[in-house]
Amino acid sequence: MSQLVITVIGDLRASRQVKNRRNLQERLHRTLEGVNREHPHLLSPFTITLGDEFQAVYGRADRLFRDLWYIRAGIFPHQVRFAVGIGRLETPINPRQAIGMDGPAFHHARTAMEQLKRSEDFLILAGEQIPYLELANQSLRLVSHLSRQWSENRLQIFLWYLDELPVREMAARMGISVVAVYKNINAGALEVLRALQREIVHLLNQTVQP
């Protein structure tokens, strides 16, 4: 197939060391199902493949980062990493499960995942024709660093912030004050991180659908 696509490979960090690994895997399954239900635009839905690894295929990046943060929040406090590959597929897209597909898009993501495993970062991009790729990846390294020690509250607030949920509604849902929500937004530089992700989404969309 000639169309460029966005592939995502996700992997749970140090999952073999988790005491109740079965519970973690069930949480991961429920979280991925939540993404798949919310976003039927996925070309191929999030699917657990081998062990604690999972993957999906996107046609555009509009909801990409929001989905990755949703998965990260869904298995908190356990950590997850994501490798995003841009390229072509040499096999037909499987719209039911993200299995049985191959091509440069997945090769880029798999190579990037091996690189990611040698770092503390949670997200990396790789692939063909991506403008300012190094700048985008260094920006994502900064996002990884800033978010590494986030509390569950801040992670959830950022997820809602990406959805543009009103601050008062965030506060009501969490049972905290509006001031506390704004403190999280300011201390976590959430406005900057959201704007940064929007720019990277624009670069990815330019790549897959110029």
C-alpha positions in Angstrom: 0.0 0.0 0.0 1.3 3.4 -0.9 -0.3 5.5 1.7 1.8 6.6 4.7 0.3 5.5 8.0 1.1 6.0 11.7 1.9 2.8 13.7 2.1 2.6 17.5 3.9 -0.1 19.4 3.4 0.1 23.2 5.2 -1.9 25.9 4.7 -2.1 29.7 7.8 -1.3 31.6 9.2 -4.1 33.9 5.9 -5.9 33.9 7.5 -9.2 34.8 8.4 -7.8 38.1 4.9 -6.8 39.0 3.4 -9.1 41.7 -0.1 -9.2 40.4 0.8 -9.2 36.7 -2.6 -10.7 35.7 -4.4 -7.7 37.2 -2.1 -5.3 35.3 -2.8 -7.1 32.1 -6.6 -7.0 32.7 -6.3 -3.2 33.3 -4.3 -2.8 30.1 -6.9 -4.8 28.2 -9.8 -2.7 29.6 -7.9 0.6 28.8 -7.2 -0.4 25.2 -10.8 -1.4 24.7 -11.8 2.0 26.0 -9.6 3.7 23.4 -11.0 1.4 20.7 -14.6 2.2 21.6 -14.0 6.0 21.8 -12.2 6.3 18.5 -13.6 4.1 15.7 -11.4 6.2 13.3 -8.4 3.9 14.0 -7.4 2.1 10.9 -6.5 -0.9 13.0 -7.5 -1.0 16.7 -5.2 -1.3 19.7 -4.4 -5.0 20.0 -2.3 -6.9 22.6 0.2 -9.0 20.6 3.0 -10.7 22.5 3.1 -10.6 26.3 2.7 -7.0 27.4 3.2 -5.5 24.0 0.4 -3.9 22.0 0.0 -2.0 18.7 -2.4 0.0 16.5 -2.5 1.9 13.2 -3.7 5.4 12.6 -4.4 7.3 9.4 -4.0 10.7 11.1 -2.4 12.0 14.3 -5.3 14.1 15.6 -6.1 11.8 18.5 -2.8 10.1 18.8 -1.3 11.8 21.9 -4.6 12.0 23.7 -4.9 8.2 23.3 -1.4 7.6 24.6 -2.0 9.7 27.7 -5.3 7.9 28.2 -3.5 4.5 28.2 -0.8 5.9 30.5 -3.5 7.1 32.9 -5.4 3.8 32.7 -2.6 1.7 34.1 -1.2 4.3 36.5 1.1 4.0 38.5 2.7 1.4 36.2 4.7 2.9 33.4 4.4 2.3 29.7 6.4 3.4 26.7 5.4 4.1 23.1 7.2 4.0 19.8 5.4 5.7 16.9 6.5 4.8 13.4 5.6 6.7 10.1 5.8 4.8 6.8 4.1 2.5 4.4 2.6 -1.0 4.9 3.4 -3.9 2.6 0.3 -5.8 3.7 -3.4 -4.9 3.7 -4.7 -3.0 6.8 -6.5 -5.3 9.2 -9.4 -3.3 10.5 -10.3 -5.8 13.2 -7.0 -6.5 14.9 -3.6 -4.9 14.7 -2.0 -8.2 13.7 -0.8 -9.8 10.4 0.5 -6.5 9.1 4.1 -5.5 8.2 6.1 -2.9 6.3 8.4 0.0 6.9 5.9 1.7 9.3 6.2 -1.2 11.7 9.9 -1.6 11.1 10.5 2.0 12.1 8.4 1.6 15.3 10.2 -1.6 16.3 13.6 -0.1 15.8 12.6 3.0 17.8 11.2 0.8 20.6 14.6 -0.9 21.0 16.2 2.6 21.3 13.5 3.6 23.8 14.2 0.6 26.0 17.7 2.0 26.6 16.3 5.3 28.0 13.9 6.6 30.7 11.7 8.3 28.1 8.1 7.1 27.4 7.6 8.2 23.8 9.6 8.4 20.6 8.9 9.1 16.9 10.6 7.4 13.9 10.0 7.2 10.2 10.0 8.6 6.7 9.9 12.3 5.7 8.9 13.6 9.1 9.9 17.3 9.2 12.0 18.5 12.2 12.1 14.9 13.5 15.0 15.5 15.8 13.4 18.6 17.2 10.1 16.7 17.8 11.9 13.9 19.6 13.9 16.2 21.8 10.7 18.0 22.7 9.1 14.6 23.6 12.1 13.8 25.7 11.4 17.0 27.6 7.8 15.9 28.0 8.9 12.6 29.3 11.2 14.2 31.8 8.6 16.7 33.1 5.9 14.1 33.4 8.0 11.3 35.0 7.0 12.1 38.6 3.5 13.3 38.0 0.8 12.3 40.5 -2.3 10.5 39.3 -4.3 13.7 39.8 -2.0 15.7 37.5 -2.1 13.0 34.8 -5.8 13.0 34.9 -6.0 16.8 34.8 -3.7 16.8 31.7 -5.9 14.2 30.0 -9.0 16.4 30.6 -7.0 19.5 29.6 -6.3 17.8 26.2 -10.1 17.3 25.9 -10.6 21.0 26.8 -12.8 20.2 29.8 -13.7 23.3 31.8 -11.6 23.7 34.9 -14.6 23.9 37.2 -15.8 20.5 35.9 -12.3 19.0 36.5 -12.4 20.2 40.1 -16.0 18.9 40.6 -15.1 15.5 39.2 -12.0 15.2 41.4 -13.4 16.7 44.5 -10.7 19.4 44.7 -10.8 23.2 44.5 -10.5 25.1 41.3 -7.4 26.7 42.7 -5.8 23.2 43.1 -6.6 22.4 39.4 -4.9 25.7 38.3 -1.9 24.9 40.5 -1.5 21.6 38.7 -1.9 23.2 35.3 0.8 25.9 36.1 3.2 23.7 38.0 3.1 21.0 35.3 3.4 23.5 32.4 0.3 21.8 31.0 -0.6 24.6 28.6 2.9 24.5 27.1 2.9 20.7 26.8 -0.5 20.8 25.1 0.6 23.4 22.6 3.8 21.4 21.9 1.9 18.3 21.2 -0.5 20.1 18.8 2.5 21.3 16.8 3.9 17.7 16.6 0.4 16.5 15.5 0.5 19.1 12.7 3.9 17.8 11.6 2.7 14.2 11.5 -0.4 15.0 9.7 1.6 17.0 7.1 3.7 13.8 6.6 1.0 11.2 6.2 -1.4 13.5 4.3 0.5 16.3 2.6 
